[in-house]
Amino acid sequence: MKLDNTLQEIEKSINDIVDIEFDWEGRGFEKPTKLTLTNAIKIVKELLKQVDSEDCLWFSPFAYSNEDGYVCIGWQNQNQALHFHIKNENMDYRKIWRSANSVKSGSEEGYLNPQNCLLLWKWLINEQ
């Protein structure tokens, strides 16, 4: 994997969230802070480094923000999704899944940190 190029693409997509012309205050939305952007980039950089060192499958996330000023980073893999929600020093994850026949579905939420991000990634790519 070309780590530098991949990281640059992700950093750009995260930074583009606040660089676009958008009427944040007029719509009552909170604009993500610089600290939020920095921490979002840091956790993805850490995940990417761990994924590369473990030689795991990688695919790029989609990044967006919500009205509360969180940067959200998400991946979808078949019937599973993984989302990181970052705001300032707060980092959480959410795993979402459903069975192939859509009968069983569920989700799990928790705190996100550099120590558990690879474990979450391995869940998403079905390596555990």
Backbone as XML, in Angstrom:
<?xml version="1.0"?>
<chain id="A" units="angstrom">
  <residue number="1" name="MET">
    <atom name="N" x="0.842" y="-1.173" z="0.000"/>
    <atom name="CA" x="0.000" y="0.000" z="0.000"/>
    <atom name="C" x="0.890" y="1.239" z="0.000"/>
  </residue>
  <residue number="2" name="LYS">
    <atom name="N" x="0.509" y="2.236" z="-0.758"/>
    <atom name="CA" x="1.250" y="3.485" z="-0.769"/>
    <atom name="C" x="0.727" y="4.355" z="0.370"/>
  </residue>
  <residue number="3" name="LEU">
    <atom name="N" x="1.367" y="4.221" z="1.508"/>
    <atom name="CA" x="0.914" y="4.845" z="2.740"/>
    <atom name="C" x="0.793" y="6.358" z="2.636"/>
  </residue>
  <residue number="4" name="ASP">
    <atom name="N" x="1.817" y="7.020" z="2.103"/>
    <atom name="CA" x="1.815" y="8.478" z="2.046"/>
    <atom name="C" x="0.679" y="9.016" z="1.180"/>
  </residue>
  <residue number="5" name="ASN">
    <atom name="N" x="0.497" y="8.438" z="-0.001"/>
    <atom name="CA" x="-0.580" y="8.881" z="-0.893"/>
    <atom name="C" x="-1.946" y="8.650" z="-0.280"/>
  </residue>
  <residue number="6" name="THR">
    <atom name="N" x="-2.125" y="7.486" z="0.326"/>
    <atom name="CA" x="-3.399" y="7.155" z="0.944"/>
    <atom name="C" x="-3.700" y="8.119" z="2.079"/>
  </residue>
  <residue number="7" name="LEU">
    <atom name="N" x="-2.718" y="8.385" z="2.909"/>
    <atom name="CA" x="-2.914" y="9.304" z="4.023"/>
    <atom name="C" x="-3.218" y="10.711" z="3.525"/>
  </residue>
  <residue number="8" name="GLN">
    <atom name="N" x="-2.536" y="11.159" z="2.487"/>
    <atom name="CA" x="-2.789" y="12.490" z="1.932"/>
    <atom name="C" x="-4.225" y="12.609" z="1.423"/>
  </residue>
  <residue number="9" name="GLU">
    <atom name="N" x="-4.719" y="11.564" z="0.771"/>
    <atom name="CA" x="-6.099" y="11.569" z="0.273"/>
    <atom name="C" x="-7.089" y="11.675" z="1.423"/>
  </residue>
  <residue number="10" name="ILE">
    <atom name="N" x="-6.839" y="10.913" z="2.497"/>
    <atom name="CA" x="-7.738" y="10.934" z="3.646"/>
    <atom name="C" x="-7.681" y="12.286" z="4.354"/>
  </residue>
  <residue number="11" name="GLU">
    <atom name="N" x="-6.485" y="12.815" z="4.548"/>
    <atom name="CA" x="-6.344" y="14.140" z="5.164"/>
    <atom name="C" x="-7.101" y="15.184" z="4.355"/>
  </residue>
  <residue number="12" name="LYS">
    <atom name="N" x="-6.974" y="15.120" z="3.033"/>
    <atom name="CA" x="-7.667" y="16.083" z="2.180"/>
    <atom name="C" x="-9.177" y="15.957" z="2.343"/>
  </residue>
  <residue number="13" name="SER">
    <atom name="N" x="-9.697" y="14.739" z="2.355"/>
    <atom name="CA" x="-11.152" y="14.571" z="2.476"/>
    <atom name="C" x="-11.651" y="15.062" z="3.837"/>
  </residue>
  <residue number="14" name="ILE">
    <atom name="N" x="-10.844" y="14.890" z="4.892"/>
    <atom name="CA" x="-11.240" y="15.389" z="6.213"/>
    <atom name="C" x="-11.167" y="16.916" z="6.243"/>
  </residue>
  <residue number="15" name="ASN">
    <atom name="N" x="-10.080" y="17.480" z="5.765"/>
    <atom name="CA" x="-9.937" y="18.939" z="5.762"/>
    <atom name="C" x="-10.937" y="19.615" z="4.835"/>
  </residue>
  <residue number="16" name="ASP">
    <atom name="N" x="-11.329" y="18.933" z="3.756"/>
    <atom name="CA" x="-12.314" y="19.495" z="2.827"/>
    <atom name="C" x="-13.670" y="19.726" z="3.494"/>
  </residue>
  <residue number="17" name="ILE">
    <atom name="N" x="-13.937" y="19.010" z="4.569"/>
    <atom name="CA" x="-15.216" y="19.168" z="5.273"/>
    <atom name="C" x="-15.437" y="20.624" z="5.667"/>
  </residue>
  <residue number="18" name="VAL">
    <atom name="N" x="-14.412" y="21.269" z="6.203"/>
    <atom name="CA" x="-14.576" y="22.654" z="6.649"/>
    <atom name="C" x="-14.167" y="23.667" z="5.584"/>
  </residue>
  <residue number="19" name="ASP">
    <atom name="N" x="-13.497" y="23.226" z="4.539"/>
    <atom name="CA" x="-13.071" y="24.150" z="3.492"/>
    <atom name="C" x="-14.168" y="24.460" z="2.479"/>
  </residue>
  <residue number="20" name="ILE">
    <atom name="N" x="-15.197" y="23.627" z="2.435"/>
    <atom name="CA" x="-16.272" y="23.882" z="1.471"/>
    <atom name="C" x="-17.087" y="25.094" z="1.921"/>
  </residue>
  <residue number="21" name="GLU">
    <atom name="N" x="-17.665" y="25.771" z="0.956"/>
    <atom name="CA" x="-18.529" y="26.912" z="1.268"/>
    <atom name="C" x="-19.846" y="26.362" z="1.810"/>
  </residue>
  <residue number="22" name="PHE">
    <atom name="N" x="-20.104" y="26.634" z="3.080"/>
    <atom name="CA" x="-21.312" y="26.110" z="3.707"/>
    <atom name="C" x="-21.742" y="27.098" z="4.779"/>
  </residue>
  <residue number="23" name="ASP">
    <atom name="N" x="-23.000" y="27.365" z="4.851"/>
    <atom name="CA" x="-23.542" y="28.309" z="5.824"/>
    <atom name="C" x="-23.746" y="27.595" z="7.164"/>
  </residue>
  <residue number="24" name="TRP">
    <atom name="N" x="-22.630" y="27.387" z="7.886"/>
    <atom name="CA" x="-22.678" y="26.637" z="9.141"/>
    <atom name="C" x="-23.641" y="27.279" z="10.142"/>
  </residue>
  <residue number="25" name="GLU">
    <atom name="N" x="-23.404" y="28.554" z="10.476"/>
    <atom name="CA" x="-24.210" y="29.216" z="11.490"/>
    <atom name="C" x="-25.650" y="29.435" z="11.032"/>
  </residue>
  <residue number="26" name="GLY">
    <atom name="N" x="-25.806" y="29.774" z="9.761"/>
    <atom name="CA" x="-27.145" y="30.026" z="9.229"/>
    <atom name="C" x="-28.048" y="28.815" z="9.315"/>
  </residue>
  <residue number="27" name="ARG">
    <atom name="N" x="-27.449" y="27.650" z="9.289"/>
    <atom name="CA" x="-28.236" y="26.414" z="9.384"/>
    <atom name="C" x="-28.265" y="25.860" z="10.808"/>
  </residue>
  <residue number="28" name="GLY">
    <atom name="N" x="-27.579" y="26.544" z="11.714"/>
    <atom name="CA" x="-27.555" y="26.065" z="13.092"/>
    <atom name="C" x="-26.606" y="24.899" z="13.306"/>
  </residue>
  <residue number="29" name="PHE">
    <atom name="N" x="-25.661" y="24.709" z="12.391"/>
    <atom name="CA" x="-24.703" y="23.610" z="12.506"/>
    <atom name="C" x="-23.427" y="24.106" z="13.168"/>
  </residue>
  <residue number="30" name="GLU">
    <atom name="N" x="-22.825" y="23.241" z="13.939"/>
    <atom name="CA" x="-21.543" y="23.552" z="14.562"/>
    <atom name="C" x="-20.434" y="23.102" z="13.613"/>
  </residue>
  <residue number="31" name="LYS">
    <atom name="N" x="-19.536" y="24.007" z="13.322"/>
    <atom name="CA" x="-18.415" y="23.694" z="12.434"/>
    <atom name="C" x="-17.379" y="22.893" z="13.221"/>
  </residue>
  <residue number="32" name="PRO">
    <atom name="N" x="-16.834" y="21.804" z="12.656"/>
    <atom name="CA" x="-15.789" y="21.047" z="13.357"/>
    <atom name="C" x="-14.587" y="21.948" z="13.666"/>
  </residue>
  <residue number="33" name="THR">
    <atom name="N" x="-14.034" y="21.786" z="14.855"/>
    <atom name="CA" x="-12.884" y="22.590" z="15.281"/>
    <atom name="C" x="-11.595" y="22.048" z="14.671"/>
  </residue>
  <residue number="34" name="LYS">
    <atom name="N" x="-10.557" y="22.855" z="14.743"/>
    <atom name="CA" x="-9.227" y="22.437" z="14.273"/>
    <atom name="C" x="-8.757" y="21.206" z="15.056"/>
  </residue>
  <residue number="35" name="LEU">
    <atom name="N" x="-9.020" y="21.192" z="16.379"/>
    <atom name="CA" x="-8.640" y="20.037" z="17.201"/>
    <atom name="C" x="-9.373" y="18.777" z="16.739"/>
  </residue>
  <residue number="36" name="THR">
    <atom name="N" x="-10.635" y="18.929" z="16.395"/>
    <atom name="CA" x="-11.407" y="17.788" z="15.886"/>
    <atom name="C" x="-10.774" y="17.251" z="14.605"/>
  </residue>
  <residue number="37" name="LEU">
    <atom name="N" x="-10.443" y="18.143" z="13.675"/>
    <atom name="CA" x="-9.822" y="17.720" z="12.411"/>
    <atom name="C" x="-8.482" y="17.044" z="12.661"/>
  </residue>
  <residue number="38" name="THR">
    <atom name="N" x="-7.678" y="17.645" z="13.544"/>
    <atom name="CA" x="-6.364" y="17.084" z="13.866"/>
    <atom name="C" x="-6.497" y="15.684" z="14.455"/>
  </residue>
  <residue number="39" name="ASN">
    <atom name="N" x="-7.416" y="15.501" z="15.402"/>
    <atom name="CA" x="-7.582" y="14.188" z="16.037"/>
    <atom name="C" x="-8.176" y="13.159" z="15.084"/>
  </residue>
  <residue number="40" name="ALA">
    <atom name="N" x="-9.045" y="13.594" z="14.184"/>
    <atom name="CA" x="-9.587" y="12.666" z="13.184"/>
    <atom name="C" x="-8.464" y="12.156" z="12.277"/>
  </residue>
  <residue number="41" name="ILE">
    <atom name="N" x="-7.610" y="13.061" z="11.852"/>
    <atom name="CA" x="-6.486" y="12.669" z="11.000"/>
    <atom name="C" x="-5.525" y="11.762" z="11.773"/>
  </residue>
  <residue number="42" name="LYS">
    <atom name="N" x="-5.267" y="12.083" z="13.035"/>
    <atom name="CA" x="-4.349" y="11.271" z="13.851"/>
    <atom name="C" x="-4.835" y="9.836" z="13.998"/>
  </residue>
  <residue number="43" name="ILE">
    <atom name="N" x="-6.123" y="9.648" z="14.296"/>
    <atom name="CA" x="-6.614" y="8.278" z="14.530"/>
    <atom name="C" x="-6.626" y="7.483" z="13.223"/>
  </residue>
  <residue number="44" name="VAL">
    <atom name="N" x="-6.953" y="8.125" z="12.111"/>
    <atom name="CA" x="-6.930" y="7.409" z="10.832"/>
    <atom name="C" x="-5.493" y="7.089" z="10.433"/>
  </residue>
  <residue number="45" name="LYS">
    <atom name="N" x="-4.583" y="8.019" z="10.707"/>
    <atom name="CA" x="-3.166" y="7.778" z="10.420"/>
    <atom name="C" x="-2.660" y="6.584" z="11.233"/>
  </residue>
  <residue number="46" name="GLU">
    <atom name="N" x="-3.033" y="6.523" z="12.501"/>
    <atom name="CA" x="-2.632" y="5.400" z="13.357"/>
    <atom name="C" x="-3.228" y="4.089" z="12.844"/>
  </residue>
  <residue number="47" name="LEU">
    <atom name="N" x="-4.505" y="4.114" z="12.489"/>
    <atom name="CA" x="-5.139" y="2.913" z="11.948"/>
    <atom name="C" x="-4.442" y="2.468" z="10.670"/>
  </residue>
  <residue number="48" name="LEU">
    <atom name="N" x="-4.192" y="3.397" z="9.785"/>
    <atom name="CA" x="-3.539" y="3.073" z="8.513"/>
    <atom name="C" x="-2.157" y="2.473" z="8.731"/>
  </residue>
  <residue number="49" name="LYS">
    <atom name="N" x="-1.411" y="3.022" z="9.673"/>
    <atom name="CA" x="-0.077" y="2.500" z="9.998"/>
    <atom name="C" x="-0.184" y="1.053" z="10.514"/>
  </residue>
  <residue number="50" name="GLN">
    <atom name="N" x="-1.158" y="0.796" z="11.389"/>
    <atom name="CA" x="-1.330" y="-0.555" z="11.932"/>
    <atom name="C" x="-1.811" y="-1.535" z="10.862"/>
  </residue>
  <residue number="51" name="VAL">
    <atom name="N" x="-2.730" y="-1.096" z="10.026"/>
    <atom name="CA" x="-3.232" y="-1.941" z="8.934"/>
    <atom name="C" x="-2.082" y="-2.312" z="8.000"/>
  </residue>
  <residue number="52" name="ASP">
    <atom name="N" x="-1.232" y="-1.334" z="7.699"/>
    <atom name="CA" x="-0.084" y="-1.575" z="6.825"/>
    <atom name="C" x="0.903" y="-2.549" z="7.464"/>
  </residue>
  <residue number="53" name="SER">
    <atom name="N" x="1.179" y="-2.370" z="8.744"/>
    <atom name="CA" x="2.159" y="-3.252" z="9.399"/>
    <atom name="C" x="1.635" y="-4.681" z="9.535"/>
  </residue>
  <residue number="54" name="GLU">
    <atom name="N" x="0.311" y="-4.843" z="9.627"/>
    <atom name="CA" x="-0.287" y="-6.187" z="9.710"/>
    <atom name="C" x="-0.607" y="-6.755" z="8.321"/>
  </residue>
  <residue number="55" name="ASP">
    <atom name="N" x="-0.362" y="-5.938" z="7.292"/>
    <atom name="CA" x="-0.635" y="-6.326" z="5.902"/>
    <atom name="C" x="-2.093" y="-6.727" z="5.692"/>
  </residue>
  <residue number="56" name="CYS">
    <atom name="N" x="-2.989" y="-5.936" z="6.256"/>
    <atom name="CA" x="-4.428" y="-6.175" z="6.123"/>
    <atom name="C" x="-4.973" y="-5.491" z="4.873"/>
  </residue>
  <residue number="57" name="LEU">
    <atom name="N" x="-6.126" y="-5.947" z="4.449"/>
    <atom name="CA" x="-6.867" y="-5.310" z="3.377"/>
    <atom name="C" x="-7.189" y="-3.879" z="3.801"/>
  </residue>
  <residue number="58" name="TRP">
    <atom name="N" x="-7.131" y="-2.921" z="2.874"/>
    <atom name="CA" x="-7.481" y="-1.531" z="3.156"/>
    <atom name="C" x="-8.374" y="-0.994" z="2.062"/>
  </residue>
  <residue number="59" name="PHE">
    <atom name="N" x="-9.369" y="-0.259" z="2.441"/>
    <atom name="CA" x="-10.140" y="0.532" z="1.484"/>
    <atom name="C" x="-10.462" y="1.861" z="2.132"/>
  </residue>
  <residue number="60" name="SER">
    <atom name="N" x="-10.536" y="2.882" z="1.301"/>
    <atom name="CA" x="-10.663" y="4.248" z="1.801"/>
    <atom name="C" x="-12.039" y="4.515" z="2.410"/>
  </residue>
  <residue number="61" name="PRO">
    <atom name="N" x="-12.048" y="5.361" z="3.417"/>
    <atom name="CA" x="-13.311" y="5.718" z="4.070"/>
    <atom name="C" x="-13.999" y="6.884" z="3.368"/>
  </residue>
  <residue number="62" name="PHE">
    <atom name="N" x="-15.209" y="7.155" z="3.808"/>
    <atom name="CA" x="-15.866" y="8.401" z="3.441"/>
    <atom name="C" x="-15.883" y="9.254" z="4.709"/>
  </residue>
  <residue number="63" name="ALA">
    <atom name="N" x="-15.713" y="10.543" z="4.548"/>
    <atom name="CA" x="-15.660" y="11.452" z="5.703"/>
    <atom name="C" x="-16.726" y="12.525" z="5.534"/>
  </residue>
  <residue number="64" name="TYR">
    <atom name="N" x="-17.347" y="12.869" z="6.637"/>
    <atom name="CA" x="-18.375" y="13.895" z="6.633"/>
    <atom name="C" x="-18.472" y="14.465" z="8.046"/>
  </residue>
  <residue number="65" name="SER">
    <atom name="N" x="-19.260" y="15.502" z="8.221"/>
    <atom name="CA" x="-19.483" y="16.039" z="9.558"/>
    <atom name="C" x="-20.976" y="16.032" z="9.833"/>
  </residue>
  <residue number="66" name="ASN">
    <atom name="N" x="-21.316" y="16.099" z="11.113"/>
    <atom name="CA" x="-22.732" y="16.205" z="11.452"/>
    <atom name="C" x="-23.013" y="17.579" z="12.042"/>
  </residue>
  <residue number="67" name="GLU">
    <atom name="N" x="-24.250" y="17.835" z="12.358"/>
    <atom name="CA" x="-24.640" y="19.169" z="12.818"/>
    <atom name="C" x="-24.060" y="19.548" z="14.178"/>
  </residue>
  <residue number="68" name="ASP">
    <atom name="N" x="-23.544" y="18.577" z="14.922"/>
    <atom name="CA" x="-22.978" y="18.843" z="16.250"/>
    <atom name="C" x="-21.465" y="19.070" z="16.217"/>
  </residue>
  <residue number="69" name="GLY">
    <atom name="N" x="-20.872" y="19.172" z="15.037"/>
    <atom name="CA" x="-19.450" y="19.464" z="14.925"/>
    <atom name="C" x="-18.537" y="18.245" z="14.984"/>
  </residue>
  <residue number="70" name="TYR">
    <atom name="N" x="-19.107" y="17.051" z="14.885"/>
    <atom name="CA" x="-18.298" y="15.830" z="14.847"/>
    <atom name="C" x="-17.788" y="15.606" z="13.433"/>
  </residue>
  <residue number="71" name="VAL">
    <atom name="N" x="-16.579" y="15.066" z="13.317"/>
    <atom name="CA" x="-16.098" y="14.526" z="12.052"/>
    <atom name="C" x="-16.396" y="13.033" z="12.122"/>
  </residue>
  <residue number="72" name="CYS">
    <atom name="N" x="-17.056" y="12.549" z="11.107"/>
    <atom name="CA" x="-17.438" y="11.140" z="11.046"/>
    <atom name="C" x="-16.685" y="10.495" z="9.891"/>
  </residue>
  <residue number="73" name="ILE">
    <atom name="N" x="-16.093" y="9.352" z="10.167"/>
    <atom name="CA" x="-15.330" y="8.617" z="9.166"/>
    <atom name="C" x="-15.933" y="7.226" z="9.116"/>
  </residue>
  <residue number="74" name="GLY">
    <atom name="N" x="-16.316" y="6.782" z="7.931"/>
    <atom name="CA" x="-17.011" y="5.509" z="7.848"/>
    <atom name="C" x="-16.531" y="4.622" z="6.722"/>
  </residue>
  <residue number="75" name="TRP">
    <atom name="N" x="-16.717" y="3.339" z="6.957"/>
    <atom name="CA" x="-16.410" y="2.308" z="5.968"/>
    <atom name="C" x="-17.581" y="1.339" z="5.912"/>
  </residue>
  <residue number="76" name="GLN">
    <atom name="N" x="-17.819" y="0.785" z="4.749"/>
    <atom name="CA" x="-18.850" y="-0.232" z="4.559"/>
    <atom name="C" x="-18.189" y="-1.448" z="3.926"/>
  </residue>
  <residue number="77" name="ASN">
    <atom name="N" x="-18.440" y="-2.622" z="4.464"/>
    <atom name="CA" x="-17.920" y="-3.855" z="3.891"/>
    <atom name="C" x="-19.023" y="-4.900" z="3.944"/>
  </residue>
  <residue number="78" name="GLN">
    <atom name="N" x="-19.637" y="-5.154" z="2.815"/>
    <atom name="CA" x="-20.753" y="-6.081" z="2.702"/>
    <atom name="C" x="-21.838" y="-5.690" z="3.696"/>
  </residue>
  <residue number="79" name="ASN">
    <atom name="N" x="-22.147" y="-6.548" z="4.662"/>
    <atom name="CA" x="-23.235" y="-6.280" z="5.604"/>
    <atom name="C" x="-22.752" y="-5.668" z="6.915"/>
  </residue>
  <residue number="80" name="GLN">
    <atom name="N" x="-21.564" y="-5.092" z="6.900"/>
    <atom name="CA" x="-20.996" y="-4.492" z="8.105"/>
    <atom name="C" x="-20.545" y="-3.069" z="7.803"/>
  </residue>
  <residue number="81" name="ALA">
    <atom name="N" x="-20.660" y="-2.235" z="8.813"/>
    <atom name="CA" x="-20.193" y="-0.852" z="8.683"/>
    <atom name="C" x="-19.467" y="-0.469" z="9.965"/>
  </residue>
  <residue number="82" name="LEU">
    <atom name="N" x="-18.464" y="0.365" z="9.804"/>
    <atom name="CA" x="-17.698" y="0.877" z="10.938"/>
    <atom name="C" x="-17.629" y="2.388" z="10.796"/>
  </residue>
  <residue number="83" name="HIS">
    <atom name="N" x="-17.976" y="3.083" z="11.879"/>
    <atom name="CA" x="-17.967" y="4.548" z="11.883"/>
    <atom name="C" x="-17.168" y="5.044" z="13.069"/>
  </residue>
  <residue number="84" name="PHE">
    <atom name="N" x="-16.301" y="6.022" z="12.802"/>
    <atom name="CA" x="-15.588" y="6.734" z="13.859"/>
    <atom name="C" x="-16.236" y="8.104" z="13.981"/>
  </residue>
  <residue number="85" name="HIS">
    <atom name="N" x="-16.487" y="8.535" z="15.210"/>
    <atom name="CA" x="-17.070" y="9.849" z="15.477"/>
    <atom name="C" x="-16.093" y="10.602" z="16.373"/>
  </residue>
  <residue number="86" name="ILE">
    <atom name="N" x="-15.586" y="11.722" z="15.876"/>
    <atom name="CA" x="-14.547" y="12.461" z="16.597"/>
    <atom name="C" x="-14.995" y="13.906" z="16.793"/>
  </residue>
  <residue number="87" name="LYS">
    <atom name="N" x="-14.883" y="14.370" z="18.027"/>
    <atom name="CA" x="-15.119" y="15.781" z="18.328"/>
    <atom name="C" x="-14.153" y="16.180" z="19.426"/>
  </residue>
  <residue number="88" name="ASN">
    <atom name="N" x="-13.235" y="17.067" z="19.087"/>
    <atom name="CA" x="-12.190" y="17.502" z="20.014"/>
    <atom name="C" x="-11.462" y="16.297" z="20.578"/>
  </residue>
  <residue number="89" name="GLU">
    <atom name="N" x="-11.528" y="16.062" z="21.896"/>
    <atom name="CA" x="-10.822" y="14.927" z="22.514"/>
    <atom name="C" x="-11.681" y="13.658" z="22.575"/>
  </residue>
  <residue number="90" name="ASN">
    <atom name="N" x="-12.946" y="13.753" z="22.219"/>
    <atom name="CA" x="-13.854" y="12.603" z="22.291"/>
    <atom name="C" x="-13.804" y="11.798" z="20.998"/>
  </residue>
  <residue number="91" name="MET">
    <atom name="N" x="-13.552" y="10.505" z="21.137"/>
    <atom name="CA" x="-13.522" y="9.624" z="19.974"/>
    <atom name="C" x="-14.309" y="8.365" z="20.304"/>
  </residue>
  <residue number="92" name="ASP">
    <atom name="N" x="-15.320" y="8.086" z="19.503"/>
    <atom name="CA" x="-16.150" y="6.901" z="19.678"/>
    <atom name="C" x="-16.221" y="6.138" z="18.363"/>
  </residue>
  <residue number="93" name="TYR">
    <atom name="N" x="-16.628" y="4.877" z="18.473"/>
    <atom name="CA" x="-16.855" y="4.077" z="17.273"/>
    <atom name="C" x="-18.249" y="3.493" z="17.338"/>
  </residue>
  <residue number="94" name="ARG">
    <atom name="N" x="-18.730" y="3.078" z="16.184"/>
    <atom name="CA" x="-19.983" y="2.341" z="16.108"/>
    <atom name="C" x="-19.832" y="1.275" z="15.041"/>
  </residue>
  <residue number="95" name="LYS">
    <atom name="N" x="-20.095" y="0.035" z="15.435"/>
    <atom name="CA" x="-20.108" y="-1.090" z="14.508"/>
    <atom name="C" x="-21.580" y="-1.413" z="14.233"/>
  </residue>
  <residue number="96" name="ILE">
    <atom name="N" x="-21.911" y="-1.627" z="12.981"/>
    <atom name="CA" x="-23.277" y="-1.958" z="12.590"/>
    <atom name="C" x="-23.211" y="-3.185" z="11.690"/>
  </residue>
  <residue number="97" name="TRP">
    <atom name="N" x="-24.124" y="-4.126" z="11.917"/>
    <atom name="CA" x="-24.132" y="-5.331" z="11.086"/>
    <atom name="C" x="-25.559" y="-5.820" z="10.882"/>
  </residue>
  <residue number="98" name="ARG">
    <atom name="N" x="-25.709" y="-6.585" z="9.822"/>
    <atom name="CA" x="-26.964" y="-7.287" z="9.572"/>
    <atom name="C" x="-26.639" y="-8.570" z="8.830"/>
  </residue>
  <residue number="99" name="SER">
    <atom name="N" x="-27.448" y="-9.574" z="9.037"/>
    <atom name="CA" x="-27.223" y="-10.848" z="8.362"/>
    <atom name="C" x="-27.611" y="-10.727" z="6.899"/>
  </residue>
  <residue number="100" name="ALA">
    <atom name="N" x="-27.169" y="-11.681" z="6.113"/>
    <atom name="CA" x="-27.437" y="-11.649" z="4.672"/>
    <atom name="C" x="-28.937" y="-11.613" z="4.386"/>
  </residue>
  <residue number="101" name="ASN">
    <atom name="N" x="-29.731" y="-12.286" z="5.206"/>
    <atom name="CA" x="-31.182" y="-12.298" z="4.989"/>
    <atom name="C" x="-31.885" y="-11.169" z="5.747"/>
  </residue>
  <residue number="102" name="SER">
    <atom name="N" x="-31.107" y="-10.265" z="6.332"/>
    <atom name="CA" x="-31.597" y="-9.081" z="7.048"/>
    <atom name="C" x="-32.452" y="-9.396" z="8.274"/>
  </residue>
  <residue number="103" name="VAL">
    <atom name="N" x="-32.414" y="-10.651" z="8.728"/>
    <atom name="CA" x="-33.199" y="-11.012" z="9.905"/>
    <atom name="C" x="-32.503" y="-10.536" z="11.174"/>
  </residue>
  <residue number="104" name="LYS">
    <atom name="N" x="-31.200" y="-10.769" z="11.255"/>
    <atom name="CA" x="-30.446" y="-10.357" z="12.437"/>
    <atom name="C" x="-29.633" y="-9.113" z="12.128"/>
  </residue>
  <residue number="105" name="SER">
    <atom name="N" x="-29.800" y="-8.127" z="12.965"/>
    <atom name="CA" x="-28.974" y="-6.935" z="12.819"/>
    <atom name="C" x="-28.629" y="-6.430" z="14.208"/>
  </residue>
  <residue number="106" name="GLY">
    <atom name="N" x="-27.638" y="-5.580" z="14.280"/>
    <atom name="CA" x="-27.247" y="-5.056" z="15.570"/>
    <atom name="C" x="-26.206" y="-3.978" z="15.436"/>
  </residue>
  <residue number="107" name="SER">
    <atom name="N" x="-25.850" y="-3.450" z="16.574"/>
    <atom name="CA" x="-24.806" y="-2.435" z="16.596"/>
    <atom name="C" x="-24.113" y="-2.466" z="17.943"/>
  </residue>
  <residue number="108" name="GLU">
    <atom name="N" x="-22.945" y="-1.887" z="17.954"/>
    <atom name="CA" x="-22.155" y="-1.789" z="19.178"/>
    <atom name="C" x="-21.455" y="-0.445" z="19.146"/>
  </residue>
  <residue number="109" name="GLU">
    <atom name="N" x="-21.429" y="0.225" z="20.269"/>
    <atom name="CA" x="-20.749" y="1.511" z="20.371"/>
    <atom name="C" x="-19.749" y="1.452" z="21.504"/>
  </residue>
  <residue number="110" name="GLY">
    <atom name="N" x="-18.696" y="2.253" z="21.372"/>
    <atom name="CA" x="-17.698" y="2.290" z="22.433"/>
    <atom name="C" x="-16.690" y="3.390" z="22.186"/>
  </residue>
  <residue number="111" name="TYR">
    <atom name="N" x="-15.721" y="3.463" z="23.080"/>
    <atom name="CA" x="-14.664" y="4.453" z="22.964"/>
    <atom name="C" x="-13.619" y="3.998" z="21.962"/>
  </residue>
  <residue number="112" name="LEU">
    <atom name="N" x="-13.172" y="4.910" z="21.161"/>
    <atom name="CA" x="-12.162" y="4.656" z="20.144"/>
    <atom name="C" x="-10.824" y="5.190" z="20.634"/>
  </residue>
  <residue number="113" name="ASN">
    <atom name="N" x="-9.775" y="4.400" z="20.424"/>
    <atom name="CA" x="-8.432" y="4.843" z="20.785"/>
    <atom name="C" x="-7.417" y="4.113" z="19.900"/>
  </residue>
  <residue number="114" name="PRO">
    <atom name="N" x="-6.159" y="4.546" z="19.920"/>
    <atom name="CA" x="-5.152" y="3.895" z="19.078"/>
    <atom name="C" x="-4.968" y="2.406" z="19.392"/>
  </residue>
  <residue number="115" name="GLN">
    <atom name="N" x="-5.300" y="1.993" z="20.601"/>
    <atom name="CA" x="-5.110" y="0.591" z="20.981"/>
    <atom name="C" x="-6.201" y="-0.330" z="20.431"/>
  </residue>
  <residue number="116" name="ASN">
    <atom name="N" x="-7.409" y="0.188" z="20.171"/>
    <atom name="CA" x="-8.462" y="-0.713" z="19.699"/>
    <atom name="C" x="-8.844" y="-0.510" z="18.236"/>
  </residue>
  <residue number="117" name="CYS">
    <atom name="N" x="-8.239" y="0.459" z="17.558"/>
    <atom name="CA" x="-8.665" y="0.731" z="16.183"/>
    <atom name="C" x="-8.360" y="-0.432" z="15.231"/>
  </residue>
  <residue number="118" name="LEU">
    <atom name="N" x="-7.244" y="-1.126" z="15.408"/>
    <atom name="CA" x="-6.936" y="-2.258" z="14.529"/>
    <atom name="C" x="-7.899" y="-3.415" z="14.775"/>
  </residue>
  <residue number="119" name="LEU">
    <atom name="N" x="-8.242" y="-3.652" z="16.016"/>
    <atom name="CA" x="-9.208" y="-4.705" z="16.350"/>
    <atom name="C" x="-10.558" y="-4.424" z="15.680"/>
  </residue>
  <residue number="120" name="LEU">
    <atom name="N" x="-10.981" y="-3.176" z="15.704"/>
    <atom name="CA" x="-12.228" y="-2.786" z="15.045"/>
    <atom name="C" x="-12.118" y="-2.995" z="13.532"/>
  </residue>
  <residue number="121" name="TRP">
    <atom name="N" x="-10.964" y="-2.626" z="12.971"/>
    <atom name="CA" x="-10.749" y="-2.801" z="11.537"/>
    <atom name="C" x="-10.812" y="-4.278" z="11.152"/>
  </residue>
  <residue number="122" name="LYS">
    <atom name="N" x="-10.183" y="-5.121" z="11.946"/>
    <atom name="CA" x="-10.183" y="-6.559" z="11.640"/>
    <atom name="C" x="-11.594" y="-7.122" z="11.699"/>
  </residue>
  <residue number="123" name="TRP">
    <atom name="N" x="-12.418" y="-6.583" z="12.592"/>
    <atom name="CA" x="-13.825" y="-6.997" z="12.622"/>
    <atom name="C" x="-14.501" y="-6.636" z="11.296"/>
  </residue>
  <residue number="124" name="LEU">
    <atom name="N" x="-14.231" y="-5.413" z="10.823"/>
    <atom name="CA" x="-14.877" y="-4.944" z="9.582"/>
    <atom name="C" x="-14.491" y="-5.798" z="8.387"/>
  </residue>
  <residue number="125" name="ILE">
    <atom name="N" x="-13.223" y="-6.193" z="8.307"/>
    <atom name="CA" x="-12.785" y="-6.967" z="7.130"/>
    <atom name="C" x="-12.879" y="-8.474" z="7.378"/>
  </residue>
  <residue number="126" name="ASN">
    <atom name="N" x="-13.551" y="-8.838" z="8.467"/>
    <atom name="CA" x="-13.821" y="-10.256" z="8.788"/>
    <atom name="C" x="-12.577" y="-11.084" z="9.010"/>
  </residue>
  <residue number="127" name="GLU">
    <atom name="N" x="-11.576" y="-10.488" z="9.671"/>
    <atom name="CA" x="-10.374" y="-11.247" z="9.995"/>
    <atom name="C" x="-10.364" y="-11.694" z="11.450"/>
  </residue>
  <residue number="128" name="GLN">
    <atom name="N" x="-11.489" y="-11.595" z="12.106"/>
    <atom name="CA" x="-11.579" y="-12.095" z="13.477"/>
    <atom name="C" x="-13.000" y="-12.430" z="13.837"/>
  </residue>
</chain>
